[in-house]
Every structure is written in structure tokens, then in C-alpha cells.
């Protein structure tokens, strides 16, 4: 596959550019929160990844893949998140950040990858997860659950197999103190850890993203019209309930903004949804009814912050 060859041959450059973009993300979050007299919080980092970093990722992919491929990207930031109810308290979130990558080759055959990340703040590359943690139980055992705080999907059940950890669901480790040690050996801004009672940093997020784009990690899903198992159904569920919602993030002083930020060939947009190249989000203007800035904030509704990447190989 020409695409995989292109990514592999440019892996070192991609890593350098993406890793640098994460450094800039961390600096932005600290500067913005500090200017408002606020301490940084986990959602502030997720907000920056969706609102600012996604645009930089778009530029990087466009630079590296050049004219051989068409690239489009959509990002959505959500504060309220859907919950999994399997009879234990507290009900865990499905995740904090969802990455979806849809690739179409010259013959228009598509492959879709997914990676669900649960964020944790830590200045250490290792975190002990308390016994009985329901989030850990969800990611380790995948018990049959019902959706809560999930808009129109409240009460719907999903039963994901196999009942074990998966490359499709990991922990995102965020070091809030990395601003003081940026680019020093052994430090990290964003990193990933496989699900375990002792979360251990096993890759920086730049490496994780590149492997995700190569289909080395993550978990492939079915096309929306041909879903055969509940992992795929869950990912499309999360995309469905996230789509078209609005939110605000007061701690960073963002105020009201469209929860969808789109980045395409012309740059980064928060409102110009009609120029969107993404096939999945192309109908969002109809769902929003033309109102991009004043969505109703309903505590019973949630969505997972999402970065949706599409790459099409030119004929």
C-alpha cells in the first residue's frame, strides 16, 4: 500500500513534527490558564487537542503526504461525556478522547481505525489505579453495559467482545508539570499506557498517533452501514451522539464556541461547516439547523471529544 510506505518512510519527520505540536499544545494550555489565574485541569488539555492541536495535525499530514493523498479532519470538543452503566458506582465514562481514522484507497475500499483514550493527569510515568476502579474494570473486562448521559441512546445496551483489554482502548497520560521540563530526556507531555492496575507509560503520544495511522495499534471498525459487532457499534454510537453538539470550557476562558472545529485544505474553522470535506460530518449543518454557536447545554447529554481523520488516495 503506497500510503503505508509513505507514512513509514517519513516516520522520523512525522514524529518530530507531531511531538513538537504536543509541546506547543502544553505551552498553550499553561499560558491560557495562567493568564486567567486558573490551575490547569485535565479537560483543558483535551480542549486544546481538539480546538488547536487538530489543526496542526492537519497541516503536518498535508505537508508529509503532499499531493498523493487528500486529507480532511474534523475535531469536536465535549465536556460532558456518556457513561457506561453496568451496575457499579460510580458509572465510568466511555472515554475522554476518541480518535477515528478512515482511509480510502484508489479503488475506494475503506479501512476505519479507532482508538478510545481515557485521560489521567500524572507527573510520573507510572500510576497505581485503586482497587475497584470502575473505569479500569470497564477497560479490562468490558461488561455488558447500558448508556447513561448519552442523549437518544440512554438505556441502550452494548456487549463488547472479547472480554479483555484491547489496543482500541488505552489511557492517555498527561504530565501537567512537563511545562518545566520540556524536551528533557525521560519527560513527556502526552503519553499512552495499556490498561492495567499499574498504568505504565509505554509510548509517547506522537508515536501512538503514527502507529494508529499505520493501523499498527487501535481497533478496526466496520463501516457504518455494515456493523457486525458491538465495538464498531459503540464507536459509531459515540460519533453519533457527539455530532453537532455545543459546549463551553470556562476554565480556559474559551466561552461559547462550536463544539466542532474543522480543518481542511483552507485552514482551521469553527463555524464554516458547509466547507467540510469529512464524509461523516457532511450533513452536520442540517442537524444543527443553521445555529452553530448557541447549542443547549443539557447535563443529561454527553459526547466524547473526537478527532476524525480521513485520508483518500488519489487515483
C-alpha positions in Angstrom: 0.0 0.0 0.0 1.5 3.3 -1.1 0.0 5.1 1.9 1.7 2.9 4.5 5.0 3.2 2.6 4.6 7.0 2.6 4.0 7.1 6.4 6.8 4.6 7.2 9.4 6.4 5.1 8.5 9.7 6.8 8.1 8.3 10.3 11.1 10.2 11.8 9.9 13.5 10.3 6.3 12.9 11.4 7.4 12.1 14.9 9.5 15.2 15.2 6.7 17.4 13.9 3.9 15.8 15.9 5.9 15.7 19.1 6.7 19.4 18.7 3.0 20.1 18.2 2.2 18.4 21.5 4.9 20.6 23.2 3.2 23.7 21.8 -0.2 22.4 23.0 1.1 22.1 26.5 2.5 25.6 26.5 -0.7 27.0 25.2 -2.8 25.4 27.9 -0.5 26.6 30.7 -0.3 30.2 29.3 -4.0 30.5 28.8 -5.0 29.1 32.2 -2.3 31.2 33.9 -3.4 34.3 32.2 -6.9 33.7 33.8 -5.5 32.9 37.2 -6.6 29.2 36.9 -4.7 26.0 37.6 -4.6 23.6 34.6 -7.1 20.8 34.6 -7.5 17.7 32.6 -10.3 19.0 30.3 -8.2 22.0 29.4 -5.6 19.7 27.7 -8.4 17.8 25.9 -9.9 21.1 24.8 -6.6 22.3 23.3 -6.0 19.0 21.5 -9.4 19.3 19.8 -9.6 23.1 19.2 -5.9 23.9 18.4 -3.8 20.8 18.0 -6.1 19.1 15.5 -5.4 22.0 13.1 -1.7 21.5 13.4 -2.0 17.7 12.8 -3.9 18.6 9.6 -1.1 20.8 8.4 1.5 18.1 9.3 -0.3 15.4 7.4 -0.8 17.6 4.5 2.9 18.5 4.4 4.1 14.9 4.6 1.5 13.2 2.3 1.7 16.0 -0.3 -0.4 15.7 -3.4 -0.7 11.9 -3.5 -3.5 12.0 -0.9 -6.4 14.1 0.1 -6.7 14.8 3.8 -9.6 16.1 5.8 -10.0 16.4 9.5 -12.8 17.2 12.0 -12.5 17.8 15.7 -15.1 18.1 18.3 -14.7 19.1 22.0 -17.1 17.8 24.6 -17.1 18.4 28.3 -20.0 16.2 29.4 -19.2 12.5 28.5 -21.5 9.5 28.1 -21.3 6.9 30.9 -21.4 3.1 30.9 -23.9 1.7 33.4 -23.1 -1.9 34.4 -24.4 -1.8 38.0 -21.3 -0.4 39.7 -20.8 3.0 41.1 -19.5 5.4 40.1 -20.6 4.8 36.5 -17.4 5.3 34.4 -17.0 7.4 31.3 -16.6 5.7 28.0 -13.5 7.8 27.4 -12.2 11.4 27.1 -10.9 11.4 23.6 -11.8 9.3 20.6 -9.5 9.1 17.5 -11.1 7.8 14.3 -9.1 7.3 11.1 -10.8 6.5 7.8 -8.6 5.6 4.8 -9.8 5.0 1.3 -7.5 3.6 -1.4 -7.6 4.2 -5.1 -10.4 1.7 -5.5 -12.4 3.4 -2.8 -12.1 0.5 -0.5 -12.2 1.9 3.1 -10.5 0.8 6.3 -11.5 2.5 9.6 -9.4 2.5 12.7 -10.5 3.6 16.2 -8.7 4.5 19.5 -10.5 5.4 22.7 -8.5 7.2 25.3 -9.2 7.8 29.0 -7.1 10.7 30.3 -5.2 10.8 33.6 -3.0 13.6 34.9 0.3 12.4 36.3 3.8 13.7 36.7 5.1 10.2 36.9 5.3 7.6 34.1 3.6 5.1 36.4 0.2 5.4 38.1 -1.4 2.9 40.5 -5.1 2.6 39.8 -7.1 1.9 43.0 -8.7 -1.5 43.5 -12.4 -1.4 42.5 -11.9 1.4 40.0 -14.9 1.1 37.7 -13.1 2.8 34.7 -10.4 0.1 34.9 -13.0 -2.6 35.2 -14.7 -1.3 32.0 -11.5 -1.3 30.0 -10.3 -4.7 31.4 -13.5 -6.7 31.3 -15.9 -4.9 29.0 -19.0 -6.0 31.0 -22.3 -5.6 29.2 -23.5 -2.0 29.8 -26.2 0.5 29.2 -25.6 4.0 28.1 -26.3 6.9 30.5 -26.0 10.6 29.8 -25.9 9.7 26.1 -28.8 11.6 24.6 -31.0 9.5 22.4 -29.0 6.3 23.3 -29.8 6.4 27.0 -30.7 2.9 28.2 -29.4 1.2 25.0 -27.2 -1.8 25.8 -23.9 -2.9 24.3 -22.0 -6.1 24.8 -18.4 -5.9 23.6 -16.1 -8.9 23.0 -13.5 -10.2 23.7 -13.9 -9.5 27.4 -10.3 -8.3 27.9 -8.0 -5.4 27.3 -7.8 -4.1 23.7 -5.5 -2.0 21.6 -8.6 0.1 20.9 -8.9 1.5 24.4 -6.0 2.9 26.4 -5.1 5.5 28.9 -3.8 8.9 27.9 -1.3 10.2 30.5 -0.9 13.9 30.7 2.0 15.5 32.7 0.9 18.9 34.0 4.4 19.7 35.2 6.1 19.0 31.9 6.0 22.7 31.2 9.1 23.0 33.5 11.0 20.1 31.9 10.1 20.3 28.2 12.5 18.4 25.9 14.5 17.0 28.7 15.3 13.3 28.4 12.8 11.0 30.1 10.0 13.5 30.3 6.7 13.6 28.4 3.8 15.9 27.7 1.2 13.4 26.5 1.8 9.6 26.6 -0.2 6.4 26.4 -0.4 3.4 28.7 -2.1 0.0 28.1 -4.9 -0.8 30.5 -3.5 -2.2 33.8 -3.8 -1.7 37.5 -0.3 -0.2 37.3 -0.5 2.2 34.3 2.9 2.5 32.8 3.9 4.9 30.1 4.7 2.7 27.1 4.8 5.3 24.3 4.7 9.0 23.7 1.5 10.2 22.0 3.3 11.2 18.8 4.5 7.5 18.4 1.0 6.3 19.2 -0.6 8.6 16.6 1.8 7.5 13.9 1.2 3.8 14.7 -2.5 4.5 14.7 -2.3 6.0 11.2 -0.4 2.8 10.1 -3.1 0.5 11.6 -0.5 -0.9 14.0 -2.5 0.0 17.0 -6.1 0.9 17.6 -9.0 -1.4 16.7 -10.6 -1.5 13.2 -14.3 -1.0 12.9 -17.0 -1.8 10.4 -18.4 0.7 8.0 -21.5 2.4 9.4 -23.9 0.6 7.1 -22.5 -2.9 7.8 -21.9 -3.2 11.5 -21.4 -6.8 12.7 -20.2 -6.4 16.3 -20.6 -4.1 19.3 -17.2 -2.5 19.4 -17.9 -1.0 16.0 -21.4 -0.1 17.1 -20.1 1.7 20.2 -17.7 3.8 18.1 -20.4 4.8 15.7 -22.7 5.5 18.8 -20.1 7.9 20.2 -19.7 9.6 16.9 -23.5 9.9 16.6 -24.2 11.5 20.0 -21.2 13.8 19.7 -22.1 15.1 16.4 -23.4 18.6 16.2 -23.4 19.5 19.9 -22.1 22.6 21.5 -20.2 23.3 24.7 -18.0 25.8 26.6 -14.9 25.5 28.7 -14.9 28.3 31.2 -11.6 27.4 32.9 -9.7 28.3 29.8 -11.8 31.4 29.0 -13.0 29.9 25.7 -16.6 30.8 26.4 -19.2 29.6 24.0 -17.8 28.1 20.8 -19.0 25.5 18.3 -18.1 22.1 19.6 -17.0 21.2 16.1 -13.7 22.5 14.7 -12.9 21.6 11.2 -9.6 21.7 9.5 -9.4 21.2 5.7 -7.3 22.4 2.8 -8.0 26.0 3.6 -7.2 26.0 7.3 -9.0 25.7 10.6 -12.6 26.6 11.0 -15.0 26.6 13.9 -18.1 27.7 12.0 -17.6 27.1 8.3 -19.2 23.6 8.4 -20.5 23.9 4.9 -16.9 23.7 3.6 -16.3 20.4 5.4 -14.7 17.6 3.5 -15.4 14.9 6.0 -17.9 12.4 4.7 -19.3 11.5 8.1 -19.9 15.1 9.2 -21.0 16.5 5.9 -24.7 16.6 7.0 -24.0 18.4 10.3 -25.2 21.7 9.0 -28.7 20.2 8.7 -28.6 18.7 12.1 -27.6 22.0 13.7 -30.4 23.8 11.9 -28.0 26.5 10.9 -27.2 27.5 14.5 -23.5 26.9 15.3 -23.0 29.0 18.4 -25.8 28.6 20.9 -26.4 24.9 21.5 -28.4 23.9 24.5 -26.2 22.5 27.3 -28.1 19.5 28.7 -26.5 17.7 31.7 -28.2 14.5 30.6 -26.4 14.6 27.2 -22.8 13.9 26.6 -20.3 13.2 23.9 -16.7 12.1 23.6 -14.2 14.7 22.3 -13.3 13.4 18.9 -10.6 13.8 16.2 -11.9 12.3 13.0 -9.2 11.9 10.2 -9.9 11.0 6.6 -7.3 10.3 4.0 -8.1 9.4 0.4 -5.6 8.1 -2.0 -5.7 9.9 -5.3 -6.4 7.8 -8.4 
